[in-house]
Amino acid sequence: MENTVPYQFIDEEIEAIFEKPPVYDKKPNCPDGFIWREEHHTISAVLTEWLDTSRKGRAAKNMRPAHARHAITTGSWGVGRYYFRVVTDVGRFFEIYYDRSPTDASDRKGHWYLLGERKPAP
């Protein structure tokens, strides 16, 4: 079932669980599960996925236009989010994403977030 609507906005960091770690840290596939608020969720299916490589805030203004056009299609270091709309083994629908942005020089890998919970469309 792919026809879902937003139910609850969350936007909290989660711990992604992989049976087999992604080949590239900055280009991950959907995790097999995640831990949110100490509760384990097993992902049973990916309903849809997409990539947003648009630059936001100051980062949107620090490139020459030609480079910015290229970066929006291929991405650039530390910019972009991989989104996944998923259903869990107990039938809950969630939207999760991997944010490639580093938080600081010592933490350059990016982080996983739970954007929100969804429910079937009426």
N, C-alpha and C positions, 0 to 999 in steps of 0.2 A: 504494500500500500504506500504509494508515494504522495497521495493527496492529503497533506497535513497542513495545519495552521499553527502559528505561534500560540503557546499556552502560558508559558512563564519565562520571563527574561531572567537570566542568571549571571552570565559573564564572570565565572569564577575559574581559577586555575584548577586543573585536574592532573592526576597522574595517569599517563597513558600506559597501557599494558600491551606488550607485543609478544606473541609466541616466538616469532622470528624478528629480530630487530631490523629496522629499515636499512637498506644498503647505504643511502645517503641521509645524514642527519637533517639537512635542510630541505629535503624533498621526500617527506615521509608518506607512506601509504596509510590507510586508515588503521588505527589500532584494533586489536582483538577485544579490548575492553578498557575500562578506565575506573579509577577510584575517585569518588566525589563525596566529600563530607564523610569520609571513612566507610562509605558503602561501595561495594564492588558491583560494577555493571558489565555484563558480557554482551558484546555486540554480535547479533546474529545475522544482520544484513546491512549493507550500505545502500541506501535508497538513491542518493545522488551525491556528487562531489563536484567542487569547482575551486578554481584558484583566482585570487584577487592580488595582482601585482601592482596595483596603483600606489603611488607615493602620496603620503598624507602630511599635512602640516608643513614644517620647514623643509622636509625632505622633498616635497613637491616643487620647491623653488630652487634647489641647489644643483640642477642639471641643465645643460644646454638642451634646447627643444629637440634636436635630432637624437640626442642620447636618451632623452626622456621617452620619446616615441618607441625607441628600440627596447628600453627597459620595461615598458608596460606589457610587452609581449613575451619577453624572456625572463623578466625579473632581474633584480640586482641584489647585491649582498645585503642581507639583513632586512630586506623589504619583501612583504608578501604574506599572505595567509592562505593555508590550505583548509577548505571547509568540507565537512562531511555531515550529511543528514543520515542518521542511523536509526535502527530499531534494535532493542535489546531482546534477550531471550525471554523476558517476561512481558514483552509487548509494549514497552515504553518507547517513545520517540524522542530523540535528542538531536541537537545540532552542536557539533564540536568543531574546533578549529585549532590548527597549529600556527602560531604567530612566529615568523622567522626573526623578529626583532630581538636583538640582544638587550638584556637589561643593563649591562655594564661590561667593562673590559674583561672582567673575570668570569662572566657568564654569557658566552657568545652563542649558545646553541638555540635559543628560542624556547617557547613554552606552549603547552597544550591548555586549552580552555573549553569549558562547557558554556556555549553561548546561551542555550535555553532548552526548555522542554517544549515539545509540540504535541498536538493531539489530532486525531483524524478530523478532516473537514466535515462539516455538517452536510 
